[in-house]
């Protein structure tokens, strides 16, 4: 990755895995996003409520410009497209922190859970973050009770990091941290 792309956190897209493309969002993603943004079970542990189609459209309009994260606090938000179907089945994102630090988020729609697709996407975004964007530490903030996500994080090399827990009664989270050395 060239210096400008690294500085602007602008990876060359799409990123390709055996079954997925991680790419910028498109206006034509609305139907696919509405499917899981509006699913109560899928979003129950996410930092947004169940979204109507109109709410999903509003969120998508913001995501259209989030294929790069040039400043601290910006989000790099990528659609997870399943190559076999051409459908957006989830999203993976990184929030740019200071000094090589990032926060990660990920979601796949319910009918694609348990197939290893989220793992494929997370492994690829970690690879690009560390190899191309200069990231040396990634945190995952998980809502208490989301044991599936905690197990997922641990399987991908994240370790419990209680110092990063958020104790806000409105939005508590448990912190997990990934570093290249574990």
N, C-alpha and C positions, 0 to 999 in steps of 0.2 A: 504494500500500500504506500502511495506516495505521501510526502510530508503534509501536503495540504489536506488530503483526505484524513490523515491521522489527526491533525490539528483540529479539523472541523467535525471529527467523529462522523465521517461520511463514507462508510464502507461502499465498495463497489458492489452494486446490487444487480440482479438477485444473488443471494447466497444459495448454493445448491447442496443438498444432501441426497442420499439415494432415493428418498421418497418425497422430499419437500423442496419448495422454494421459499426462502425468507426474502420478502420483497417489500417495497413501498406500498402503501395502501392506494387504492384506486376508487373513484366514485362508484364503479360497478361492483364493489365489494358489499354494498349495502344489504342485499338480501342475505348473503352468507353471515355477515356480522349480526344482523337482526335475529338470526336463528339462535345464536348463543348469548348475545347481550340481553335478550329477552327471556332467557331460561333461568328461572329462580334457582334451580339446583346448581347450575354451572356458576352463577355469579355470587352465590351466598357467602363466599370468603373473599370476594374482590372488593376493591375500594370504591365501587360504584353500585348503585341500586339496580334492580331489574329495569331495563330500558325499553321504552316503547320504540316503535320504528322511527318516529320523529326524533326522539332522544338519541337513538343510534346514529341517525343522519347527522345530527349536530356534532356528536363525538367523532364521526368519520371525517367531517370537514376539518377538524383540528388535526387528525391523524395524517391527512394528506401532505402536510408539511413536516412531519416528524420522521423523515427518512435520514435525518442528520441531527446531531446534537452539538452545536458549536460552542455552547456556553455551559458552565457549571449549573446544574439544576435542570437542564433540558433533557427531554426524553427522546431516545431513539426507539421508535415504535414500528415494528415490522409485522406484516401479515404473514401467517403461516399458510401457504397454499399447498394442498396435496396434489402432487404431480398427476397421479392416476385419474383424478376427477376434475382438476382445474378449479376446485372449490377452496375458499378460505375456511379453514377448520379451526383457526385459533390466532393468537397473537403472542409475540415475545417482545419484551422491551427492556431497555437499559436506561437508567437515569444517571446522567453524568455527575460524578462527584468530584471532589478535589484530590489532587495528588495520586492519580491512578486508581481511585475508588469508584465503584458503581453499585447501583441497586438493580436487581433483576425482578422481572415479573413475567408470568406466562399463564396462558389459559388455552385449553382446547375444548371444543364442543363435546357434549356428553357422549355422543355416539362414536367418538374417536378416542375416548379414554381407554387406557389399558392396552393400547396397540404399540406403544413405544414411540409414538410420534412426538409427544412433548419432549421426551428424552433426546430425540434426534435434533429437535430445534434448539434446546437448551445447550447441548454439547456444541453445536455449531456457533451459537452466539457467544459462548464462552471462548471458543477458539478464536473467533474474529476479534473479540474484545481484548484478549491477551496478546495475540500475534499482531494485530493491526492497529488497535486503538491505545495501546499502552496501559491497559488496565492490569492492576496487580492484586486487587482485592474486590470481591463481589459479595454484597449482602442480599439476603432474601428475608423479607419481613412477612411472617406467616401468622394469620389470625389464630388465636388459641382455639383448639378443637379441630383444626384442619390437619388431622394426623396423616392423611394421605399425602399432603404436600410436605409435611415434615419428613416422612419416609422418602419421598421423591428427592428432596434436597440432600438428605444424607446419602442416598445412592449416588448422587452426583458430586460427592466430595465436600459438601457443605457441612460444617460442624456448628453445634449449638454455641451461640455467642450471647449469653445473658446480659452483658453490659450494653448491648444494642436494643434490648427490649423497650417497647413503648408501653407505658402504663396508663395511657389516656383511657378513661372509662368509655368514651365514645368510639375509640378506634384502637384497641390494644393489639399489639403484635409481639411475636416471639422472633428474635433475630437468629439467623444462621449465616455463617460466613464461609466463603470459598477463597482459598489462596492457592497458588501453584504448588505449594508444598503440602497443602492439606492442613 
